[in-house]
């Protein structure tokens, strides 16, 4: 590698933690709105996966590609999404980026490299692979693309085809696997037979990185290494982080199938609480200061939610929705 990889600093850690805190409080609000019947469709929380998610989004650059998954609210915020647009999308506001038209987990801004999720079953790997190849053909350099999946997604054809194509073309793709122990309710023992998911990297000829998904510091440094390697010409990188999803698959799922032993194990640690402990033990901030940050965040999110709830929802009789984005394309189609 031509450049030395900088270590994670106190400033890096605090910035990432603040995003984790915002994501956690925001998702608590979303869960409450869902239970109150104010959100249509599913709500899928990233509780327990914030450290991994933020470590992806916060270390990508302007011009890079990010294709998040259903539990990547924290990475979305780190990549430039906002609390306001998140709430507008979940509550179906006509003023949001999706204009109240699409499911709440499919939001994005493709022109900014923020891709709307097609599916959580590995489908974004070939999508980002194709986008990176297109960037190369256009002569763009220094761009990386990252996408996230769960361990269940590594069993799909899309995972194989996308990662294999990226490996053959030596594209700067980062595939981040949140090994959260359950593909919906299917445990890992019924999901894959290899000793460790990181072993799959060898078969595809891509770089491999293992992270402790409960540790913000380890996730930040591991993703920094993977992104740097891909950006410097090292080809695709597979990152696997072991952790535990701390909630059900969605707010409709009671998580009754959770093995209590996993909850009590090391991977059952809450990454947000672990990050707070790290901050306090290092003397960077006090518990009282962290509690004040949470209160400020709660006030901001509650106020934003109240504002969005007063905004108009789309009127299908007046909406100018069109599948073709450019007017000249729509005109050509109408004339044919």
C-alpha positions as CSV (number, residue, x, y, z in Angstrom):
1,X,0.0,0.0,0.0
2,X,1.3,3.4,-0.9
3,X,-0.1,5.2,2.1
4,X,0.1,4.5,5.8
5,X,-3.2,3.7,7.4
6,X,-3.9,6.2,10.2
7,X,-5.0,4.8,13.6
8,X,-8.4,5.7,15.0
9,X,-8.2,8.8,17.1
10,X,-10.3,10.1,20.1
11,X,-12.0,12.5,17.7
12,X,-12.9,9.7,15.3
13,X,-14.3,7.6,18.1
14,X,-16.4,10.4,19.6
15,X,-17.8,11.4,16.2
16,X,-18.8,7.8,15.5
17,X,-20.3,7.4,19.0
18,X,-22.5,10.5,18.5
19,X,-23.9,9.0,15.3
20,X,-24.5,5.6,17.1
21,X,-26.4,7.5,19.8
22,X,-28.5,9.4,17.3
23,X,-29.3,6.2,15.4
24,X,-30.2,4.3,18.6
25,X,-32.6,7.1,19.8
26,X,-34.1,7.5,16.4
27,X,-34.8,3.8,16.1
28,X,-36.4,3.8,19.5
29,X,-38.7,6.6,18.2
30,X,-39.5,4.6,15.1
31,X,-40.4,1.5,17.1
32,X,-42.7,3.6,19.2
33,X,-44.4,5.2,16.2
34,X,-44.8,1.7,14.7
35,X,-46.5,0.3,17.8
36,X,-48.7,3.4,17.8
37,X,-49.9,2.5,14.3
38,X,-48.3,5.6,12.7
39,X,-45.9,3.7,10.4
40,X,-47.1,1.5,7.5
41,X,-44.9,-1.4,6.5
42,X,-42.2,-3.0,8.5
43,X,-39.7,-1.5,10.9
44,X,-36.3,-3.2,11.2
45,X,-33.9,-2.0,13.8
46,X,-30.1,-2.1,13.9
47,X,-29.8,-2.5,17.6
48,X,-26.5,-4.2,18.3
49,X,-25.1,-3.5,14.8
50,X,-24.5,0.2,15.1
51,X,-20.7,0.0,15.6
52,X,-20.3,-2.0,12.4
53,X,-22.7,0.1,10.4
54,X,-21.3,3.5,11.4
55,X,-17.7,2.3,10.7
56,X,-18.7,1.8,7.0
57,X,-20.6,5.0,6.3
58,X,-18.4,7.3,8.3
59,X,-15.2,6.3,6.5
60,X,-16.4,6.5,2.9
61,X,-15.7,9.7,0.9
62,X,-17.8,12.0,-1.2
63,X,-18.0,10.2,-4.6
64,X,-17.9,6.7,-3.1
65,X,-20.9,4.3,-3.3
66,X,-22.8,3.0,-0.3
67,X,-25.5,0.4,-0.5
68,X,-26.9,-0.1,3.0
69,X,-29.0,-2.9,4.4
70,X,-32.2,-2.8,6.5
71,X,-30.2,-2.5,9.8
72,X,-27.9,0.3,8.6
73,X,-29.6,3.3,9.9
74,X,-26.4,4.3,11.6
75,X,-24.3,3.9,8.5
76,X,-26.9,5.9,6.5
77,X,-26.6,8.8,8.9
78,X,-22.9,8.6,8.8
79,X,-23.0,8.7,4.9
80,X,-25.1,11.9,4.9
81,X,-28.7,10.8,5.5
82,X,-30.6,13.0,8.0
83,X,-33.0,12.4,10.8
84,X,-35.5,14.6,9.0
85,X,-35.6,12.6,5.8
86,X,-35.6,9.3,7.7
87,X,-38.7,10.3,9.6
88,X,-40.3,11.7,6.5
89,X,-39.8,8.4,4.7
90,X,-41.1,6.3,7.5
91,X,-44.1,8.5,8.1
92,X,-44.9,8.8,4.4
93,X,-44.4,12.6,4.1
94,X,-44.7,14.1,0.6
95,X,-41.8,16.3,1.4
96,X,-39.3,13.5,1.8
97,X,-36.8,12.4,-0.8
98,X,-39.0,9.4,-1.7
99,X,-42.1,11.7,-1.6
100,X,-44.0,9.1,0.4
101,X,-44.0,6.7,-2.5
102,X,-41.8,3.8,-1.5
103,X,-41.1,1.5,1.4
104,X,-39.3,3.0,4.3
105,X,-36.1,0.9,3.9
106,X,-35.7,1.7,0.2
107,X,-34.7,5.3,0.4
108,X,-31.6,6.6,-1.3
109,X,-30.0,9.3,-3.5
110,X,-28.3,7.4,-6.4
111,X,-26.8,10.5,-7.9
112,X,-24.9,11.0,-4.6
113,X,-23.7,7.4,-4.4
114,X,-26.3,6.5,-1.8
115,X,-28.1,3.5,-3.3
116,X,-31.7,2.6,-2.5
117,X,-31.8,-1.0,-1.3
118,X,-33.3,-3.5,-3.7
119,X,-33.3,-6.4,-1.2
120,X,-31.4,-7.6,1.9
121,X,-30.6,-10.9,0.3
122,X,-27.3,-10.0,-1.4
123,X,-28.9,-8.2,-4.4
124,X,-26.9,-5.0,-3.8
125,X,-23.5,-6.8,-4.4
126,X,-23.9,-7.2,-8.1
127,X,-25.5,-3.7,-8.3
128,X,-22.5,-2.1,-6.7
129,X,-20.1,-4.3,-8.7
130,X,-21.8,-3.0,-11.9
131,X,-21.6,0.6,-10.7
132,X,-17.9,0.3,-9.9
133,X,-17.2,-1.2,-13.3
134,X,-19.2,1.7,-14.9
135,X,-17.1,4.2,-13.0
136,X,-13.9,2.5,-14.2
137,X,-15.1,2.6,-17.8
138,X,-15.8,6.3,-17.4
139,X,-12.2,6.8,-16.2
140,X,-13.0,7.6,-12.6
141,X,-10.3,6.6,-10.1
142,X,-10.1,6.4,-6.4
143,X,-13.7,5.4,-5.9
144,X,-14.8,2.5,-3.7
145,X,-18.1,0.9,-3.2
146,X,-19.4,-0.7,0.0
147,X,-22.5,-2.8,0.7
148,X,-23.7,-4.6,3.7
149,X,-25.4,-8.0,4.1
150,X,-26.2,-10.5,6.9
151,X,-24.7,-13.9,7.1
152,X,-27.8,-15.4,5.4
153,X,-27.1,-13.3,2.4
154,X,-23.8,-15.1,1.8
155,X,-25.8,-18.2,0.9
156,X,-27.5,-16.5,-2.1
157,X,-26.6,-16.6,-5.8
158,X,-26.4,-12.8,-5.9
159,X,-23.5,-13.0,-3.3
160,X,-21.6,-15.5,-5.4
161,X,-22.1,-13.8,-8.8
162,X,-21.5,-10.3,-7.6
163,X,-18.4,-11.1,-5.5
164,X,-17.0,-13.4,-8.2
165,X,-17.4,-10.7,-10.9
166,X,-15.8,-8.1,-8.6
167,X,-12.9,-10.4,-7.9
168,X,-12.2,-11.2,-11.6
169,X,-12.3,-7.5,-12.4
170,X,-10.3,-6.6,-9.2
171,X,-12.9,-3.9,-8.4
172,X,-12.7,-1.8,-5.2
173,X,-15.7,-3.4,-3.6
174,X,-16.1,-3.9,0.2
175,X,-18.7,-6.4,1.2
176,X,-19.5,-6.1,4.9
177,X,-21.1,-9.1,6.6
178,X,-22.9,-8.6,9.9
179,X,-22.9,-12.1,11.3
180,X,-25.7,-11.5,13.7
181,X,-26.3,-15.3,14.3
182,X,-29.8,-15.5,12.7
183,X,-31.0,-15.2,9.1
184,X,-34.5,-14.2,10.3
185,X,-35.0,-17.2,12.6
186,X,-32.5,-19.6,11.0
187,X,-29.5,-20.1,13.2
188,X,-25.9,-20.2,11.8
189,X,-25.8,-24.0,12.4
190,X,-28.4,-24.3,9.6
191,X,-27.0,-21.5,7.4
192,X,-23.4,-22.5,6.5
193,X,-21.0,-25.4,7.1
194,X,-17.6,-23.6,6.9
195,X,-15.8,-23.0,10.1
196,X,-16.0,-19.2,9.7
197,X,-17.6,-17.0,7.1
198,X,-14.2,-15.3,6.6
199,X,-13.0,-18.5,5.0
200,X,-15.2,-17.7,2.0
201,X,-12.8,-14.9,1.0
202,X,-10.2,-17.5,0.1
203,X,-12.4,-19.2,-2.4
204,X,-13.2,-16.0,-4.3
205,X,-9.6,-14.7,-4.2
206,X,-10.5,-11.5,-2.2
207,X,-9.0,-9.9,0.8
208,X,-10.4,-10.8,4.2
209,X,-10.9,-8.9,7.5
210,X,-12.4,-10.0,10.8
211,X,-13.9,-7.6,13.2
212,X,-15.4,-7.7,16.7
213,X,-18.9,-6.3,15.9
214,X,-19.4,-5.3,19.6
215,X,-16.4,-3.0,19.6
216,X,-16.6,0.4,18.0
217,X,-12.8,0.8,18.0
218,X,-12.2,-2.6,16.3
219,X,-14.9,-2.0,13.7
220,X,-13.5,1.5,12.9
221,X,-10.0,0.2,12.4
222,X,-11.0,-2.9,10.5
223,X,-13.1,-1.0,8.1
224,X,-10.5,1.7,7.7
225,X,-8.0,-1.0,6.7
226,X,-10.4,-2.7,4.3
227,X,-11.5,0.6,2.6
228,X,-7.9,1.7,2.3
229,X,-6.8,-1.6,0.7
230,X,-9.6,-1.5,-1.8
231,X,-9.0,2.2,-2.7
232,X,-5.3,1.5,-3.2
233,X,-5.9,-1.2,-5.8
234,X,-6.1,-4.3,-3.6
235,X,-9.4,-5.5,-5.2
236,X,-12.5,-6.6,-3.3
237,X,-12.4,-7.0,0.4
238,X,-14.7,-9.2,2.6
239,X,-15.3,-8.0,6.1
240,X,-17.0,-10.3,8.6
241,X,-18.1,-9.0,12.0
242,X,-19.4,-11.3,14.7
243,X,-22.2,-9.8,16.8
244,X,-25.7,-10.5,18.0
245,X,-28.9,-8.8,16.7
246,X,-30.4,-7.6,20.0
247,X,-34.0,-7.5,18.7
248,X,-36.2,-9.6,16.5
249,X,-36.0,-9.6,12.7
250,X,-38.5,-6.8,12.7
251,X,-40.8,-5.1,15.2
252,X,-43.4,-7.7,14.3
253,X,-41.0,-10.5,15.6
254,X,-40.9,-11.4,19.3
255,X,-37.4,-13.1,18.9
256,X,-38.6,-16.1,20.9
257,X,-36.2,-18.3,19.1
258,X,-33.1,-16.5,20.6
259,X,-30.7,-18.9,22.3
260,X,-30.2,-17.4,25.8
261,X,-26.6,-18.6,25.8
262,X,-25.9,-16.2,22.9
263,X,-27.4,-13.3,24.8
264,X,-25.0,-14.0,27.8
265,X,-21.9,-14.5,25.6
266,X,-19.4,-11.9,24.5
267,X,-21.1,-11.3,21.2
268,X,-24.3,-10.4,23.1
269,X,-22.7,-7.2,24.3
270,X,-24.5,-3.9,23.4
271,X,-22.0,-2.0,21.2
272,X,-23.5,1.4,22.2
273,X,-23.0,0.7,25.9
274,X,-19.5,-0.7,25.3
275,X,-18.6,2.5,23.4
276,X,-19.9,4.6,26.3
277,X,-17.8,2.6,28.8
278,X,-14.7,3.1,26.6
279,X,-15.3,6.9,26.6
280,X,-15.8,7.1,30.3
281,X,-12.9,4.8,31.2
282,X,-10.5,6.9,29.0
283,X,-11.6,10.1,30.7
284,X,-12.9,11.7,27.5
285,X,-16.3,12.5,28.8
286,X,-18.3,11.8,32.0
287,X,-21.4,9.7,32.3
288,X,-23.3,12.9,33.1
289,X,-22.2,14.4,29.8
290,X,-23.2,11.3,27.8
291,X,-26.6,11.4,29.5
292,X,-27.0,15.1,28.5
293,X,-26.1,14.2,24.9
294,X,-28.9,11.6,24.9
295,X,-31.5,14.1,26.3
296,X,-30.5,16.6,23.6
297,X,-30.8,13.9,20.9
298,X,-34.2,12.8,22.2
299,X,-35.5,16.3,22.2
300,X,-34.3,16.9,18.6
301,X,-35.8,13.7,17.3
302,X,-39.1,14.2,19.1
303,X,-39.5,17.7,17.8
304,X,-38.6,16.5,14.2
305,X,-41.2,13.7,14.4
306,X,-43.9,16.1,15.6
307,X,-43.0,18.4,12.6
308,X,-43.1,15.5,10.1
309,X,-46.4,14.2,11.4
310,X,-48.0,17.6,10.4
311,X,-46.7,17.4,6.8
312,X,-48.9,16.3,3.9
313,X,-48.9,12.7,2.6
314,X,-49.0,12.1,-1.2
315,X,-52.3,12.5,-3.1
316,X,-52.4,9.8,-5.8
317,X,-54.8,11.9,-7.9
318,X,-52.4,14.8,-8.1
319,X,-48.9,13.1,-7.9
320,X,-46.8,13.4,-11.0
321,X,-45.0,10.1,-10.4
322,X,-43.3,8.5,-13.4
323,X,-41.1,5.4,-13.7
324,X,-38.9,7.3,-16.3
325,X,-36.9,10.0,-14.5
326,X,-36.2,12.4,-17.4
327,X,-39.0,14.3,-19.2
328,X,-37.7,13.6,-22.7
329,X,-37.8,9.8,-22.0
330,X,-41.4,10.1,-20.8
331,X,-42.4,12.1,-23.9
332,X,-40.8,9.6,-26.2
333,X,-42.6,6.7,-24.4
334,X,-45.9,8.5,-24.6
335,X,-45.5,9.1,-28.3
336,X,-44.6,5.5,-29.1
